[in-house]
């Protein structure tokens, strides 16, 4: 690692992990203020309050559009913050639809108990098919089997079990608890109760046969689905079918299903393109991966970070790391908000292949550009160097990791740290040993290994060790044990 980069790390660790996409030509909207706040832990309420404080209008339709967008992007906590802010500020009177959305978000963010409490506090007129269905979905998502079936019985009593959504939830429950053999029975029950299955109903049933490697059963359900006049075949169903053909090694049928899927794909559907790219990558088909990526870029207005991550994962899976680095360069020029997960995908790909120098070079390049990295990513590279016996390189990477150690929950790997401490004691300078120990003790309790490294470095450097021994006593680290005596005995040799 370049020493200049290391010197900058202390400053960079205090910088934000994202830079944002902004338009220089369009007037800022509330959406453009909130959308770039991609870190789910960031609170969007201050942005909402600031928007109102500056005299901007708040439109219900725009807030609902933002909530919808955040839900699609799985930023549920932020979507809930906006929904609760709307309710608290009296922006609009909640109908059962808004209550159902908020209930669903509460379930996702805080769990089914909080969702249940919210539901119980609703007015009776707000407890309809929408809100009952939202609570059932919460129970199903958290595998609350008893509560799900008890709630379903209540829905039947109220006459709220006439929607495909209700049956789909129960099929999802059986799927999620691994009772796939019970799913077709629910589909049969739907038809008996004159509830027409929708696309999702058939897709769950197709999945239940596929996971049991019953391709004949899967194909029968597919044919039934195709014969239904109210069903418009979708790309997703054919993608599910293709996935099971791939797993069973039926390449010809898989390709046929993928082509049918692509024919039904909306040109601007980034998620659909990403899914097909992933399936072709699982077949080792690089040409189709690149072709679909080209189509996605030309068809979609702008590829977002999710799309780049999906493409990079596929290229890494194919072992096409040079091609992956080209895509990272494209992403850097895209104007998208900075998200370390994008280059990290390739960095991890390099480490899996043992290409630690290339991984380190990417991390160093990001740091040079003022972009945030993570301690874990540097540590992974350091561990690779340790495994290769290149401890000096590991030392440089771990220094960078420790300078970024403000990341919540990260603790340095014990084996990597002790290997570097041992190397510093045997071969490192006093300055390097002091610097490393100083950084290390900021994140883990001081220990004998740290002081033994310092003592050895001091002795080899011809320096007095009294000050080190005094620090050991001050830190309440035992200094008269056998190991420490062996280290100190080096002075006499």
N, C-alpha and C positions, 0 to 999 in steps of 0.2 A: 504494500500500500504506500502511495506517495506520502512522504512526511508532511507536505503542505496540506494535503487533504485531511490528514489526521488533525493538524492544527485547527482546521476549519470546523471539525466535527463538533467541538464544544459549542460553537455558535449555532451550527445547523440543528443541533438537538433541541434548541429552543424555538426553532421555526415551525410554522404550521406544516402539517403533512399534506396539504392540498393547495393548489393554486386553481383559480376558477376561470371557467369560460365566460367571457362577457362579450356582449355585442356592442360595437362602437357606433352602429348606425341606428339601432332601434331604441326607443324609449324603454327604460327599465320597467318591468311589471313585477307584481308580487311573486309570480311564478319564477321569474329570472333571479329573484332575490333568494328564494327558498330552494329551488331545484339543485343548485351547486353544492348545498350543504349535505354532501353525500355520506358523511360519517354519521351512522345511526345514533351515536351517543350525543350529538349536538342538539341543543334545544332550539326549536324554531320560534318559540313564543316571543323572545326579544325582537326578532325580525318583524313579526306581526305587529307588536306594540309600536315599534319604531315607524313602521309604515303608516299606521294611524296617526301617530304623533306628528308626522311630517305633512299631515293634511291630505293624504291620498284616500281615495274611496276604496271601500272593501265591498266587493260584489260576491254574493252567495254562490253564484254559478262558477266564479273563478276559484273560490275556496274548495268547492266540491270537485272541480277539475283537478286541483292540486292534490287533494286527498286521493282521488282515483289514481293519479299518476304515481304517487308515493306507494300506494298499495301494490300497484303493478311491479314496482321496483323493490318490493319487500322492505320498504322503510316504514314499518308499521308504527314504530314509536312516534315518529314525527307526524305521521298521518293522524294518530290519536291525539297528539298535542293540538293540532289544528281543529279537529272535531270538538275537543273539549273547550278550546278557546272560543269557538263559534257559539257553543251552548252557554258558556259562562258570560260572554259579552252580549248575549241576546241578539246575535247577528240575524238569526232566523229561528222561527218556532219549529222544533223538531217534529217531523211526522214519523210514523212507524219505519219508513225507509231510512231516515237519518239515524233513528235509534238502532236499527238493525246493523248499520255500518259501524256505529260506535261500539255496539255490543261485540261485534266480530273482532274489532281492533283491541278491545279490552281483553278478550279471550286470548288473542295472539300475544299481547304484551305482558299481561298480568296473570293470565291463567283463568281456568273455568270457574273458580270460586268467585273471583271478582266479577266475571261476566254474569254469573248466577245472581249475585247481589244486585247488579245493575238491572237485570230483568225483573227481579222481584219488586223493585222500587218503581217500575213503570206504572202509569195509569192503565186501568183495565182496557180502555179503548185503544191503547198502543200495543197491547199484546195480541198480535194477529199472526198470520202465516209468516210474515217477514221476520218478526222478532223471535217467534217460536223456532223458526228454521235456523236463525243465526245462533241461538243457544244450543240447538241440537248439533250444529256444526262444531261449536266449541267443545262439546263433550266428545264427539267423534275424534276430533283432532288430537285430544289428549288421552285417547283410548279409555275413556270412562264408560265401560260397557254397561254396567248396571244403570247408571244415570241416563245413558243414551236410550236404552229400551224403556225405562220408566217415563222419560220425556216423550218418547214416541207414542206410548199408550195414551198419554195426556193429549197429544196432538190429534190422535185418532178420535178421542172423545169430543174434541172441539171441532172436528171436521177439517183439520188442517193437514191431513196426510194424503191429499189428492194431487200433490205435485211430484214430478220426477225428482226434484231436489231432495225430497225426504228419503225416497228409496235409494238415491245415489249415495246419500250420507251413510245409510246402513251398509251398502255394498262397500263403501270406503272403510267402514269400521271393520268388517270382516277381513278386508284386504290388509289393513294395518296390523291386525292381531294375528295374521297368518292363516286364517281360516278360509282360504281361497275356494275351497270346494263348496262353501255355502253361498257364494256370490250368484251363480246361475239360478238358484232357487228364488232369490229376491227378484231377479229379472222376470222369472215366470210369474211371481206373485203380482208384479206390476201389471202385467198383461191381463191377468185374471181380474184385477180390480179396475180394468179399463183406464189405466194410467199409461199413456204412450211413452215408451222409453225414448230418451233423447240421445244425442251423440255420445255424451259422457256415460250414460247408462250402458250402452253397447261397448264402449271402450273399456270400462272397468271389467265387464264380463269377458271381453277378449283377453284382457290382461290375466284374468283368473285362470284361463286355460293355458296361456303362454307360460306362466310361471311354473305350471305343472308339466311343461313340455308336451302338452296335448295339442299338437298343431292341427289335428283333424277337427277337434272341438272348436278351436280358435277360428278355423276357416269356415265352419258351419255358422257361427255367430256373425262373422263378417258378411257372409252371403245373405243372411237374414237381414242384416242392417242395410245392405245395398238395395234390398227389395222393398224397403219401406218407403211409401210415397212421401211421407212427411220429413224424411231424413235427406239432408244434403251432405254427401260424403266430404270429409275434411282431411287436411294434410296430417293432422295429429294421429288419427286412427291408423292410417297407412304407415306412419312412422313407428307406432307401437308394434304393428305386425312385422315390419321390417326388422326391428330390434330382436324379436324372438326368432326370426329366420336366421339372423346373423349368429345368435347364440347357439342355434342348433346346426350351424354350418351349412345352411341351405342358401348359398351365395346367389344363385340365379333368381330364386324367389325373393330374396332380400332386395336385390337390385331392382326387380320389377316393382316391388312395393314402394321403394324409394322414388322411383320415377313417377308413380301415381301420386305419391305425396307431394312431390315438387310441382306437378301439374295443378294441384289445388292450393298451392301456396300463394298467398298475397305477396306481391313483389316487395311491399314495404314492411313485411313482417320479419323483423330482425330475429325474434326468438325462433321462428320457424326455420330460417336459414341456419341459425346457430345449431339447432338440433340436428338437422340433416348433415351439416358439416361434421358434427361429432360422430354420427353413425357411420359416415364414410371413413372417418379416421379410424374407427374401431375395426374396419375391414382392411385397413392399410392402404386405402385408395387416395394417394396424394393428389392425383390429377383432378378428381372430383371435388376434393376439399378446396383446392385453389380456384377451380371454376366457380363453385358456389360462393366463395368469398368475393370473387370479382363481381358476381351478380348482385350480391348483397350491397357492396359498396356503391354500385351504379344505381341501384333501385332505391335504397334508403336515403333519406335526406342527409342524415349524418349518423355514422356508426358511433354508438356510445361505448363507454368502457366495458360494459357487460359483453358486447359483441367482440371487442378486441380480446378480452380474456378467454372467451369461448374458442376463438380462432387459434390463439396461442396455445391453449391446452391441447388442441387437436394436433398442431404442428409438433409440439413437444412429444406427444404420444407417438407420432410417426418418426420421431428422431430427427426431424428437420429443423435443427437449431439455427442454422444460418438463415433459413427462410423466416424463422420466428424472430430473429433479430431485425430483419428487414421490416416486419410488421410492427415491431416496437418503435422503429424510426418513423413509420407512417403515423402511429399513434401520437408520438411527440409533436408532430406537425399538425395534428388534427384540430387543435384548439380545445380539446376536452379538458375537464378538470383533472388535475394530477391525482392519481390513485396508485399507490405503490404496488397494489396487487397485480397491476398489468405487467410491469417489467419483472416482478417477483416470479411470475409464472415461468419465465424463461430462465431466470437465475436458478430456480429450483431444478429446472430441466438440466442445466449445466452440471449442477452438483450431483444429480442422480447418475450422470454419465461420467462423473469423476473429473469434469473439466473445471476445476476450482479456480484456475487463473482467469478463465473467461467470466466466471461468476463474479469474481472479485473486481475485474475490470468494469463490468456493468455497474456494480455498486459504487465504485470509485467515480465513474462517469456521472452517475446521478448526483453524487455528493458535490462534484465539481460544478454542476449546474444549479446547485442550491436546492435540490429536491431531497425530501426526507426519505430515509430508509428505516429499517427496524433493527434492533439489536439481535433478534433471532436470526435474521438473514445473514448478518455478519458471522454469527456464531456457527451457523451451519457450514459456512465456508471454512472457518477456523477448524472445525471438527474434521473436515475433509483433509486439510493440511496435516493435522495431527496424525490421522490414519496413514498418510503417506510419509510420515517421518520428517516433514518440513515444518518444524516447530517455530522457526523464526517468522515464517509467513503467517502461521497461526497466531502468533503473538501480535502482529500488526493488526490482524482482523479482529481479534478480541479486544484490543485497545479501542477500536472504533465502536464495537458493540457496547463496551462499558461506558463510553461517552454518551451513548444513546439510551442508557439504561432506565430512563424515566418511564419507559413503556410499562404499563400496569401489568403486574403479575410475572414479569420476566425475571428469571434467576439464571445466572450462568451455569452451564453444564459442569458438573464436578470434575469429571475426567479431563475435560479440555483445560479447565483452569489449573488443576494440579499438575498436569503435564507441562504447561507453560511455566508455572512456578518452579518446577524442578529444573527446566531448561534455563531459566533466568539465574537460578542459583549456581548452575554448573558453567554457563557460558555467557550470561547477560552482564551488562554493565550495572553499576550501582544505580545510575540515573534511571535506567530502564526498569530495574527491579522496584525502585521506590515509586516510579510513576504507575506501574501496573498494580502494585499492592494498594496504592492510594485510591485508584479507581475501583478496585475489587472490593475494598472494605466499605465502599458506599452502598453496596447492594447485598452483601452477605456479611455475617459476623466475622470479625477478625479471628484467625486460627493459627496453629503452629506452622502449617505449610507456608503461610505468608512470611512469617518471621524466619523460618529456616532458609527460604529463598534469599531474604535480605542478609542474613548472617553469612551465607556462603558467598554472596556477591561482594560483601564488604571485605571478607577475609581474602578473597582472590584479588581484590583491588588494593590490598595493603592498607585498609582503613581500620581504625579502631571500632570495636563492636560494642563498647560500653553503652553508647547512646541507644543502640538497638535493644540491648538487654533491659535498659531502663524503660523503654517503651513497652517491652513485653510485660514487665511487672505492672506498669500503669494500666495496661489492657487486661490484666489478670490472666495472662497466658503463661502456663507453667514453663519455667526456664531451667529446671534442674532434672528433667526427665532424661532417660537414656538416649533418646533420639537427639535432643538438643546438645547433650554432652558429646555425642559423636560428631555433630557439626562443629562444635567449638574445638574439638580435638584436631581439626584440620590445621589450626594455627600452629600446632607444635610439630607438624610434619614438614 
